[in-house]
Amino acid sequence: FRTARLGAGWRIADGLRVRTSAGTAFKAPNFFENFAGGFTVGNPDLRPEESRSADLGIDATLATGVRLSITGFAQRFKNMIQYNGAVPFGSPNYENIVAANAGGVEAEVTLPRVGGVEAQLGHTWTSTRVAQSGFDTTASATFVRGGKLLRRPANVTTLQLRRALGTQGNVSAVIVRTGEREDRDFASFPAGVVVLGGFTTVDLAADLRLPGRLGETGRLVLRADNVTDVQFTQIQGFRSPGRILYAGLRLER
């Protein structure tokens, strides 16, 4: 399967740049969709899901040192794989019948360093819609015509902070606010639409030089994901991990 991507950028003036890109992508059917057996029957004739995307953005650096970036993007999906529970028993349950659209705007602001701290604030707004699905409404459909793509938040806001510690290393923090998403509760019948609540996570990281002779070539790498141990749901019926701690040693020569 062939894919392609083309990008270009133009420097309009000092501190002002316009960029654009367009491309194609694909996703192959998974093993279960191809070869499942029993009450659910796979379809070995499924084609890859295909997508086309394009974006247009502008980057500007102000006299104050503030850097601004805004990007508009659009995506088109076709041949997406739909589960069809209404077919006769023994017939394949998966078909390439779904088309969907997605688009939105992403904005970023990078602030000048203050007290040694670099800060970047970003926000992404996304809108999705199923254009074709084979179903207007059904208890067993993942994609319903006129509905939203599941588990795609309309709003995501990110704040990144980083501080260099000279020759000793650096520390960083990432705060992400994920907005509400639609999902379906497939553990019940009919599988009605549910709204997954928004949540905020905080991730911390450090890359530190070790003391003594080992410090000449060794670094201590620390990371804490979801440090506040927020309980949230990414997929209906499945809990996401709580706080996760990592520690590592990196040696260079």
Solvent accessible surface area in square Angstrom, and as a share of the most:
residue,aa,sasa,rsa
1,F,130,0.54
2,R,225,0.82
3,T,70,0.40
4,A,72,0.56
5,R,148,0.54
6,L,142,0.71
7,G,50,0.48
8,A,49,0.38
9,G,40,0.38
10,W,136,0.48
11,R,180,0.66
12,I,105,0.53
13,A,52,0.40
14,D,121,0.62
15,G,36,0.35
16,L,56,0.28
17,R,109,0.40
18,V,31,0.18
19,R,53,0.20
20,T,45,0.26
21,S,25,0.16
22,A,50,0.38
23,G,10,0.09
24,T,59,0.34
25,A,46,0.36
26,F,89,0.37
27,K,115,0.49
28,A,57,0.44
29,P,26,0.16
30,N,73,0.38
31,F,159,0.66
32,F,113,0.47
33,E,27,0.12
34,N,22,0.11
35,F,121,0.50
36,A,13,0.10
37,G,65,0.63
38,G,54,0.52
39,F,185,0.77
40,T,30,0.17
41,V,33,0.19
42,G,5,0.04
43,N,25,0.13
44,P,87,0.55
45,D,118,0.61
46,L,18,0.09
47,R,125,0.46
48,P,35,0.22
49,E,28,0.13
50,E,46,0.21
51,S,22,0.14
52,R,154,0.56
53,S,29,0.19
54,A,50,0.38
55,D,38,0.20
56,L,110,0.55
57,G,4,0.04
58,I,67,0.34
59,D,37,0.19
60,A,24,0.18
61,T,67,0.39
62,L,85,0.42
63,A,117,0.91
64,T,102,0.59
65,G,31,0.29
66,V,26,0.15
67,R,128,0.47
68,L,70,0.35
69,S,26,0.17
70,I,84,0.43
71,T,18,0.10
72,G,30,0.29
73,F,50,0.21
74,A,40,0.31
75,Q,64,0.28
76,R,106,0.39
77,F,41,0.17
78,K,105,0.45
79,N,26,0.13
80,M,15,0.06
81,I,13,0.06
82,Q,0,0.00
83,Y,63,0.24
84,N,21,0.11
85,G,39,0.37
86,A,85,0.66
87,V,36,0.21
88,P,101,0.63
89,F,171,0.71
90,G,51,0.49
91,S,37,0.24
92,P,57,0.36
93,N,11,0.06
94,Y,25,0.10
95,E,55,0.25
96,N,23,0.12
97,I,45,0.23
98,V,1,0.01
99,A,26,0.20
100,A,0,0.00
101,N,52,0.26
102,A,8,0.06
103,G,19,0.18
104,G,10,0.09
105,V,62,0.36
106,E,71,0.32
107,A,39,0.31
108,E,62,0.28
109,V,49,0.28
110,T,19,0.11
111,L,86,0.43
112,P,55,0.35
113,R,148,0.54
114,V,113,0.65
115,G,62,0.60
116,G,26,0.25
117,V,53,0.30
118,E,59,0.27
119,A,17,0.13
120,Q,52,0.23
121,L,87,0.44
122,G,14,0.13
123,H,70,0.31
124,T,33,0.19
125,W,119,0.42
126,T,29,0.17
127,S,54,0.35
128,T,19,0.11
129,R,128,0.47
130,V,0,0.00
131,A,40,0.31
132,Q,97,0.43
133,S,0,0.00
134,G,57,0.55
135,F,32,0.13
136,D,91,0.47
137,T,109,0.64
138,T,34,0.20
139,A,26,0.20
140,S,37,0.24
141,A,0,0.00
142,T,45,0.26
143,F,22,0.09
144,V,20,0.12
145,R,115,0.42
146,G,46,0.44
147,G,27,0.26
148,K,114,0.48
149,L,4,0.02
150,L,14,0.07
151,R,92,0.34
152,R,111,0.41
153,P,33,0.21
154,A,37,0.29
155,N,64,0.33
156,V,40,0.23
157,T,45,0.26
158,T,31,0.18
159,L,56,0.28
160,Q,78,0.35
161,L,59,0.29
162,R,100,0.37
163,R,100,0.36
164,A,46,0.36
165,L,59,0.29
166,G,66,0.64
167,T,104,0.60
168,Q,91,0.41
169,G,7,0.07
170,N,33,0.17
171,V,55,0.32
172,S,35,0.23
173,A,19,0.15
174,V,45,0.26
175,I,57,0.29
176,V,36,0.20
177,R,116,0.42
178,T,16,0.09
179,G,15,0.14
180,E,112,0.50
181,R,6,0.02
182,E,51,0.23
183,D,0,0.00
184,R,25,0.09
185,D,34,0.18
186,F,94,0.39
187,A,103,0.80
188,S,55,0.36
189,F,182,0.76
190,P,91,0.57
191,A,4,0.03
192,G,38,0.37
193,V,83,0.48
194,V,42,0.24
195,V,92,0.53
196,L,10,0.05
197,G,49,0.47
198,G,27,0.26
199,F,17,0.07
200,T,47,0.28
201,T,18,0.11
202,V,32,0.18
203,D,42,0.22
204,L,76,0.38
205,A,39,0.30
206,A,17,0.13
207,D,27,0.14
208,L,52,0.26
209,R,95,0.35
210,L,32,0.16
211,P,119,0.75
212,G,62,0.60
213,R,217,0.79
214,L,89,0.44
215,G,4,0.04
216,E,131,0.59
217,T,62,0.36
218,G,0,0.00
219,R,51,0.19
220,L,57,0.28
221,V,52,0.30
222,L,65,0.33
223,R,106,0.39
224,A,13,0.10
225,D,32,0.16
226,N,9,0.05
227,V,40,0.23
228,T,81,0.47
229,D,55,0.29
230,V,43,0.25
231,Q,102,0.45
232,F,33,0.14
233,T,46,0.27
234,Q,88,0.39
235,I,71,0.36
236,Q,57,0.26
237,G,67,0.65
238,F,143,0.60
239,R,195,0.71
240,S,17,0.11
241,P,89,0.56
242,G,23,0.22
243,R,120,0.44
244,I,60,0.30
245,L,125,0.62
246,Y,99,0.38
247,A,83,0.65
248,G,32,0.31
249,L,104,0.52
250,R,96,0.35
251,L,110,0.55
252,E,93,0.42
253,R,282,1.03
